């Protein structure tokens, strides 16, 4: 049924982490509803908006590392995690 996907351990970890992040953010939103706020981004955003922007930019960052450099993707992962943390906190 899902044989079309190359289910390696890194792929499974990736999707499991994304699912866990969405679950935690859903519970956090139910427990503590958020309001829009303005950080360093040029628009007012909610936690969900900042998470979406962070995940999207992290995907582009990882694709850039993959396509344009010979550097390890672990570096791209570390930069992506730091970027999402900064964006969620101050974005």
QUIKAUR-V592247 format. One record per pair of residues at least 12 apart in sequence whose ideal C-beta (glycine too) atoms are under 7 Angstrom apart, sorted by the first residue. I is the first residue (numbers start at 1). GAP is how many residues later the second one is. D is the distance in Angstrom with one decimal. If there is no record, write none. Layout:
i=I gap=GAP d=D
i=I gap=GAP d=D
This chain:
i=25 gap=22 d=6.6
i=25 gap=23 d=6.6
i=25 gap=26 d=6.0
i=29 gap=18 d=6.9
i=34 gap=12 d=5.3
i=34 gap=13 d=4.9
i=39 gap=51 d=5.1
i=39 gap=52 d=4.6
i=40 gap=50 d=5.8
i=40 gap=51 d=6.0
i=41 gap=50 d=4.9
i=45 gap=46 d=6.6
i=47 gap=41 d=6.9
i=50 gap=37 d=5.3
i=50 gap=38 d=5.3
i=50 gap=41 d=4.7
i=51 gap=37 d=6.6
i=53 gap=34 d=6.4
i=54 gap=29 d=6.5
i=54 gap=30 d=3.8
i=54 gap=33 d=4.4
i=54 gap=34 d=6.5
i=57 gap=26 d=6.6
i=58 gap=22 d=3.7
i=58 gap=25 d=6.3
i=58 gap=26 d=6.0
i=61 gap=15 d=5.9
i=61 gap=18 d=6.3
i=61 gap=19 d=5.5
i=62 gap=14 d=4.7
i=62 gap=18 d=6.3
